């Protein structure tokens, strides 16, 4: 699907505020409400918009600890990679899992209520997982930028 200027504006505004009303969205992009809604639905159906989410404050909700874990596996055969991905998908505190190119096979973003909880995740779920050879972790001290989504140039 190709995206024109209005599509990019719609995507940018929805990414910024997923609760914007269709009427306000239409006004901001210079359309009336019905064609704007049709465009939004088309963007959803095409998969450009995958969902709508609330941005939560992790610390306020009891998860003030964020750790990045770099995981190396013994084997990079597709079935072993998929098995690891399935394993971490079942651990709610692991919020992101990215396969990497290079020395490290995966980087994980993990949230925890405290250091003991993180240690429990590490020692009971991550390091003993099949095919894991090493896990190196880095505790986040401060987050100065946390932007979800992607940069969209709306022209």
Order of alpha helices (4+ residues) and beta strands (2+ residues): alpha-alpha-alpha-beta-alpha-beta-beta-alpha-beta
